[in-house]
Amino acid sequence: MASESFENATIGIIANPASGRDIRRLVSAASGFSIAEKANIVRRLCLGMRAIGVERVCMMPDLSGIAGSVLRSKEQGTLVLDERWPEIELLEIPIEEKAIDTLRAVEKMVEMGVRIIIVLGGDGTHRLVANNCGNIPLIALSTGTNNAFPHFQEATVAGMAAGLVARGAVSVCEATLRNKVLRVEINGHCRDLALVDLCLTDDMWVGARAMWKPERVKEIFVTYAESDAIGLSAVAGLANPISRDSGQGLHLSLCPPGQGMLTLCAPIAPGLIVPVGIAELRILRPHEKIPVSLTTGVVTLDGEREFAFREGDQVNVWLDLDGPLTIDVSRVLHVAAERGFFTWPSPFISSESLQRGIAE
C-alpha cells in the first residue's frame, strides 16, 4: 500500500505487554513496568501527537489490557476532560501473547504505510521490530529490563516529535539516525540480527530466554559499548568504549575471572555486579565475517537466548552499518523550535487541541 500524504499520516504503536517482566526480576533488582503504566504512556503519546495534528493511530492489540485501557482513557478523556485524541485503530491480527504478535503487527503496519512506529519495550522487542520494519523510522521507548537500545523518554514529547516528523515539519533525514546491527549466519544463511549485543554461550538449550549468567558466555559481539550501559554490553563498554555513531563494533572472548588479559566488575543486570574475565578483544570492522570458535552452543541476541547450533554448523557474525532508522526526539524538537513551529499560531499545532488551555 502506498504511503499516505503528510496531512493524513498514520503512526503505529507497538506496546509489548511482556516487556519488563522476565526472570531477571527474580535474580536481580530489576524493576518492572505495569500494564497500567504502559497504557498511560500510550495515552500521553496520543495526546502529544494530536496536539501536532495527527489524526490517526494504529495500535497492536493485546490480551493483557493495554489497548483496552487506552480506549477507555480515550472515551473518558474526551467526554470528561475535553481531551483531543487521534482516532485509534486496533490492528486486526491474531493475538497469542508471544513474540509473533509483534511480528504480525509490524507486518501489518508496513502494509498500511505508516510513517513512524513507536515501540514500547526492551532491547528484545525493538530487535523484533527492527528486523521487519524496513526503512520506517522508529521511536524507541524503554519499558524493558536492560534497555541499552531504547531510551527513557517522556511520552508526551515523544508523541510531539512523532507528529512533527510524520506531518513533514521536520524531514526524516534531519530527524533520524541510522543504527548498526550485528548479523549472524549459520551455514551460509543469515539467521537473525542483534541491535546491541550478540553472545555465544555453551548452553545446549534455550531454556529461560533471559541471559544473566556471564560464566556461560564465551564470546560477546557488540555494535556499540557505552561505559554507563547495563547488561552484557556493559562488559565491552568498561573494557573498550565504542560510540553508537562510530563505524565499528567490538568482539570479546571471555574466560574465568582472574585469568586472561583483564578482569572487570560489570553491571550485567540491575543491581547485579559480577566479575568477568576477558581473554581477548578486537575491533569489529563493517562486513568482516568472524567465525565463532564454539562447536556447540546457543546464540543470545540482545540479552535473550534465541537458538542453538550444533557440531558441524558454520556460524559467522558480522557488523552491518545499514540497520534501522531511529528518531532523535531531542533533535526533532530543537529543529522545530528553531523554525518557530511552536509559535502561536502554527500550521503544525492543532488549534482544537489547545482550545481548553486558551479558554482557561
N, C-alpha and C positions, 0 to 999 in steps of 0.2 A: 504494500500500500504506500502511495506517495505521501511524503511529509505534508503536514498541514501548513497553512500560512502562519506568519508570526502572530497575527491578530487572534487566531483560533488555536494557538499552540496548546497541546496536551502534555502534561507532566505525569510521569509514572512514579508510584511509591511502592517500595517493597519493604515491609516491616517483618522481619523474621521473628516469630513468637518464641523460638527456641534459643535465640542468641542470649548469651549471658546466663545460661542455666546448665552448663555441663559439669562434669565430675570435678573440675578444678575448684568448685565451691566446697568440696569435701576435703581436698588435700592441700588447700592453700587458703589465704584470707581474701579471696576474690569476692567482690560484691556482685549484685545482680540488678537487672532492670525488670521491674514488674510489668505485667500486661497493661495495667492502668497507666504507668509512666510512658510506655511506648505509645499508647493511644493519645496521651496528652501531647507527646512530641509531634505526632501526626497532626493533631489539632492546630498546634502553633505553626507548623509548616503551611497548612492550608490557609490560615489567616494571613500569614506573611505573603503567600503567593497571590491571594485575592486582592490584597492592597495594591499589588503591582498590576492587576488587571487580568490575571489568569482565571479563566472561566471553567476549565475542565481538568479534572484529575482522575486518573485510573489507578486502582489500588489492588494489590494482591489480597484475596480473601483468606480467611483462616478460621480454624475451629476453636481457637483459644480466646477469642473475644476482642482482639484489637480492632478489626474492621467494624464489628457491631458497636463497640463503644464510640468509635469515631462518628458513625452515622447518628447515634443518639446524641452525641455532643453537638453535631451539626443542627439537628432538629431543635434541641433546647436553646442553643446559642442564637439561632435565627429568630425563634419565637419570643424568647425571654430577654436576651441580652442585645438584641438588634445587631448581631454579628453578621458580617457578609462573608459567605463561604463560596468556593467554587463548587460546581456540580461534581459529585463523586460517583464514579462508575466502578463497581466491583467486577473484576475480570471473571469471565465465565470459563473457569478451568476446574478440573478435579482437584480436590484437596485431600492430601494424605498425611499432613503434618510431618513431612520428610523433606529432604533437600530437593526432591523432584518438583515440589511446589514452586520453589524459587526459579528453577529452570523453565518450567511451563510459563510462569508469569513473565519472565524476561522474553521468551519467545513470542508471547502474545503482544507485549509492548513493542517489540521490534516490528511485528506485522502491522501494528496500529500507527507506526511512525511517530512515536512520542519524541519530544525534543530532548528531554532530560529524564534520567532515572535517579530518584533519591532512594538511597539504601540505608536502612536502619539494621545494623548487625555488627558482627565482629569480622575478623580477617577472613574466616571461612565463608561467611555469607557474601562478602564482597568478591571473593575469588570466584564463586559460582556465577555471580552476575557478570564479572569482567570477562569470563570465559565465553560468554554468549551474547554480549550487548553490541559487538562491533564497534562502530565509532560514535555511538550515542554517549554523550558525556554523563558522568556520574557525580552526584554529590554524596560523599561518604560520611555517614554519621555513626558514631561509635555507640553501640549498645551491647557489645560483646565482652570478652574477658581480657585478652592481652592487647588487642586493638592497636597494632603497630601501623596498619594502613589507614583506617578511618580516624577522624578526629572528634574530640568533644567540641561541639559547636551549638550555639543557641539556635533552636529550630526556627524561631521567628525570622532571624536574619538569614538563615539558610534558605528559607522559603522565599524571601525577598530576592535573594541572589538568583535563585532558580527562575523566578519570574522575569527578572531583568534580562537574563540570557535567552530564555525561551521566547520572549517578545522582541528580541533584537536590539535592546538598548545597549547591551554590551555583546560584542561578537564572540563566537566560540573560540576563535584564535586568540583573542585577548584574555578570555576568561579561564582557559583550560591549561593543564599540564599533561604531557604525555608521560606515562609511567613505565618503568621497566618491569619485566616479568622473567621468571625462570621457567623454562620448558623442560619436560622430561620425556624421553622416548624409550620404548622397550622394543628391542629387535627391529629398529628402524621405523617404528610407528609412533608418532607423537601422542602421548597418553593424556597429559594434563599440564596445568601451569600452577605456579605459586606467585603471589604478589609480593611477598616479603621474604619468607624463608622456606627452603626445601631441605628436609633432613632425612637421613638414612639411618634406620635402626636395625638391630639384629633380632627384632621380634619376628615370630613366624606367623603371626595372625594380627588382624586389625584390632580386635577387642574393643575396649573403651576408646573412642576415637581421639579424645583429647590427649595430648602428649605432655607429660610433666616430669618424666624420669630421664635426666640427662645421661645417666650411666648406660642407658640403652642406645644412645645416639652415637654414631660412629663418624658421620660427616654432616656438615652444615654448609649449605649454599645460601647466600643472601643477595637480594637485589640492592639493598642499602642497609646500613648498620649504624644506628644512632646511639650515642653513648647514654642517652636517657631512656632507651627503649626498655620494654619488659617482654619476656618470652625468650625463646631460643635465639632470636636475632640479637638479644642483648649480649650474648657471649661474643659475637662478632663485633658489636658496637663498642665493647670495652677493650677488645684486642686491637682493633684497627678500624676506626670510624670511617664509613663510606656515606657520602651525602646522597639524598634522594634524587637530586638532579644531576649527579655525575654520570659519566658514560661507562661505568664499570661496576662490578659486584665483588664478592669475596667468597672464598672457599676455605673451610676449616676442616682438618682432620682431628678428631678428639682422641683422648687417651685418659686413663685414670688420673685423678688429681695427684699432684706431686711428681708426675712423670712428664716427659716431653719437654718442649721449649718454654712452656708457660702454664701457670695455673691461675685462674681468675675466680673471684666470688661474684656470681652473676644472678640478678633477679629474674628467674625463669617463669615465675607466676607471682601474682600479687601477694606480698608478704613471705615469699619463698625464695630465699637467697642461699645458693649452694655453690661449692667449689667445682669447677670444671677444668679439666686438663686439656691443653691444646698441643698436639704433636706437630702440626704444620699448618701454615696458612699461605694462601696465594691469591693474587688479584685475578678476578674473572674478567676477561675481555669479551666484547659482544660476539656472539655466534661461535665462540670457541667451545667445541664439544668436549666435555670432561667425562671420561668413562669412570663409573663408580667401582670401588675396589671390593665391596662386599659381594659374595657369590649368592647369598640368600638374605632376605630381609623385607622390610616394609618401608614404603615411601610415605613420609609425612609432609603434608602441604599446609603451610600457614598454621601450624600447630595442631593439625588433625591427621591421624593415620588414615590413609586412603586406600592403598592397595599393596599387595605383596609381590615380590619377584622371586624366581626360583633359580637353582643352579642351571647354568646354560643360557639364561637370559642375558642379553647385552643391554645394559642400562646406561644412557648418556644424559647429561644435564648441560644446558647452555643458557646464557643470558641473552634476552631479546629486548631491545630498546623500544620496540613498537608495541607497547602494552596499551591498556585502556586510558581514556581521557578522563581526568577528574577536574571539577570546577574549583578554583581557588576563591572561596566565598569572600575573604577579606579583599582580594584584588578587585572582584566584581563591584563590591560596594564602594571601594575607593575610586574606581574609574567612573562609576555612575555619579558619585558626589562631585567629582571634578567637572563633569559635564552639566551639572546643575539639574539632574533629573529628579531631585527631591525638593527643588524649589517650587512652591505652590504658585500657580497651577502648573501641573506637569502632564505631558501626554502619556507618561508611563505609570502614573499613580492613579488608581481608581478613585474617582471623586466620591462615588457612593459608599466606598469602604470607609471614608473619612467623615461622612456626614454626622455621625454620632459625636465625634470629637469636636467638630466645628460647632454643633448645637450646644455642647456643654461649655 
